[in-house]
Amino acid sequence: MWQLLLPTALVLTAFSGIGAGLEKAVVTLYPQWVRVLEKDSVTLRCQGTFSPGDNSTKWFHNESLISHQDANYFIQSASVKDSGTYRCQTALSTLSDPVRLDVHMGWLLLQTTKWQFQEEDPIHLRCHSWENKPVHKVTYLQNGKGRKYFHNNSEFLIPKATHKDSGSYFCRGLIGYNNKSSPSLHIIIGDRTSPSTFPPWHQIIFCLLIGLLFAVDTVLYFSVQRGLQSSVADYEEPDLHWSKELQDK
């Protein structure tokens, strides 16, 4: 029986090491905007745990590995081809969640720091111009109606989002003597729900694996027991015939 339990113990020990596991890497943007214009510079930073002597980082663009191994991935002059999702991984961190970056063409762009918002989240909006040209008389509009006006360009902050802040936003302003408008950005405010009470996926798999291996061990144990009982039942003691000469001696 111990021979059957030993492989199980080894598998469980190895799996528990994985489950205790590695933290997930995190990709952050600097500046923080998830929408940028062509020729903007962007730095993606990978926050993860490195092993001694190995500071390399794996970067993925649209799920394809790219030949860059530094923790900071610098895009000096962004182009539309740089749009997409970015993920990273270090030696002692698991693959990060994807971070989406959109690169646009045009004179003005309404920038934001996130793609999804929940109730009470702060919303940062910025009316950004191509090559940072000066913009004045800037208006932020929601569903076609003016929401905020700045004589000189400034960010628009909504401290705590509510459902009434959902809608289609864009900005417009003067660049020189030309009136320019940005493409629209659709913002949806979701309900803030309580954290999930379900355990992490690796804990679920670990418990399932324990149950499976226990069931396998149980089946093997009773199978061996039945085999031993069958062998005993089939065993017949040999007839012993003592010769008379030996009995007389």
N, C-alpha and C positions, 0 to 999 in steps of 0.2 A: 504493500500500500504506500509506503514512504517513497518508493520509486515512482509511483504515479503522482504523488503530491509535489515532488521536487520540481518537475518542469512547470507545474502550475504556479508554484511560489516564485520561480524565476520570472515567469511572464508577468505576474502581478506586480512584482517589485519594479520591473522595467517600466511597466505601464504607469504605475503610480509616480515614477520619476518624471514621465512625460506629462502626466496630469497636473503635477505640482507646478510644473512647466514654466515656460518662458513667457515673459510679458510681450505684449504686442507693440511693435514699433508704431510711431506716430509721425505723419507728415504734416508740417506747418508751412504756411506761406509768409514770405516777407517781401514787400508789404503784404498786408493781410487780405487783399482783394482777390476774389475768385474770378473776376472778369477784368480783363486788361485790354488795352489797345496795342496795335502793332507798334513795334519799336520800344515798348516799355521793357524795363528790366525787372526780373522776378527771381527770387531765390527760394528754392524748396529745401527745407531742412528736415533731416531724418533724426528723430529722437529715439534711441534704442540703446541696448546694452551691448558692449563690445567685449570680446574675449581678450585675455592678455596676449599681446603681440599681433593682434588682428583687428585693425581699425577700418577694414574695408566695409563698404555698404553696397548692397545690390539695389539698383533702381530699375523700375519697370514703367514704361510709358505705353498706355493702352495694352497692358498685359505682356508686352514684349520687353525682354531684358535689354538695357542700353549699356553702352561701354563707359560707365562712369562709376567710380568706386569711392568718391569722397562723400562725407556725411552731408555736405551742402551741394546742391545741384543748382548752378547759376545759369539763368537764361539772360544773356546780355541785351539782346534785341529780339523781342518776341515776334513770332509770325504765326499765321493761322495754323500752320502745320504743328505748332507746339500745343495746340488745343488737345484736350483729352484728359484721361485719368492717370494719376501718378501714384505709385506705391513703392515702399522701400522695405528692406530687411537687413538686420545685422546678425552677427554670429550668434548672439545670445538673445535674440528677439524674433518673434514670429512676424510674418508678413503683415504690414500695416493695412488698415482700411484704405480704400481708394479716395483720393482727393481730386476733384475735377477742376480744371483750369480752362476757361474759355478766352480765346484771343479774337478780338473783333477789329474790323476796319471801320473808319469813319472819323468825324471830327469830335463828337462827344459820345461818352459812354456813361451810363448810370452804373456805378460799381456798388457791390455789396460784399460782406465778409462771409456769408454762408448761403447755402442753397435751400436750406429748410429752417423754418423758425417755429418755435412753440410759444404758447402764451407766456407772457412776462419776460421773454427774451428781449434783449436790446437789439434794435435794428440800426445798423450804420449804413448810410447811403452817401455816395460821393459823386458829384457831377464832374467827371474827369475829361480833360481835353487832350487831343493828339499832340504829342511832344510837349505837354504841359504849357500850352499857350494860354495867356491870360484870358479869363472868362469873367464877365460881369453881368449884372442884372439876371441872376440865375433864379429860375423857378422850378421847384419840385412839384410834380403833378401826380395825383392819384385818381385813376379812372376818369381822366380828362379834366379834373378840377384842380386848381391850384391848392397845394397843401402847405408850402413854405417858400418864402421869397428871401433872397439875400442880394443886397446891392453888390457886394463883392463875394466871389465864390467861397462857399463854406460847406462843410459836411452837414447833413441832416440826420439828427439822432432821434429815434423813437425809444425812450428809456425802457418802457415795458409794453411789449406788443399785446394787442387784443385782436379779436376776430374782425373788428371794424377796420383794422389796418391791412387786411387782405385786399388784394386788387392788383391792377396794372399800373406800374409807375414808369415815368420817364422824366427827364429834365431838359430844360432849354435855357439858352443864354446867348449873349453877344460875344463873338470872337472878332475883335476889331469892330467893324460896322455890320457884320453878317450875323443874322439870327440863325442859330443852329439848334437842332434837337437830337436827342439820343434815341436809340431803339428802346422799345418797351421792355420792362422786366416784370414778370408776374410773380407776386409774392403771396404765398398761402400760409396762414397761421394755423398750426395744428393744436390739438388739445394736449395739454401737459398731463401725461398719465403717470401713475405711480410706477416705480421700478419693478421690473419683472421679478416674480417670486420663484421662477424656475432656476434651477442650478445651471452653472455653465455646462456647455456641451460635453467637455472632457470628463466632467464628473458623471454625467448620464452614461456615457460610453463605458466608463470605468465600472460603474455598478452593473451594467449589462454584461460586461466581460466577466466579472466575478460570478454572476449567476450562471452564465454559460459554462464556465470552467468547473464550477461546483457540480453542475448537472452532469458534465462529461465524467468527472471523477467518480460521481455516485454510480453512474452506469457501469463504468469500468470495474469499480469495486465489487458490485453485485455479480457482474459477469465472471470475475475471477473466483468469487466465492462459490458460484454455481459450478464452475469448472472443477474446483477442488472437491466439492461434495460428490460430483459425478465420478471423479477418479477414485474416491474412497469406496463408493457404492459398487463400482466395477471390480474392485480388488478382491481376489479370492485367496484365502490362505492355502498354501500347498499342503497336500496330505503327507504326513510323516509316517513312514513305515520303519519301525525298529526291528532289526533282525534278532532272531532268537539267541544267536551267539552273544550279541552285545548285552541282551537282557540277562543272560546267565552269568556274565562276568561280574 
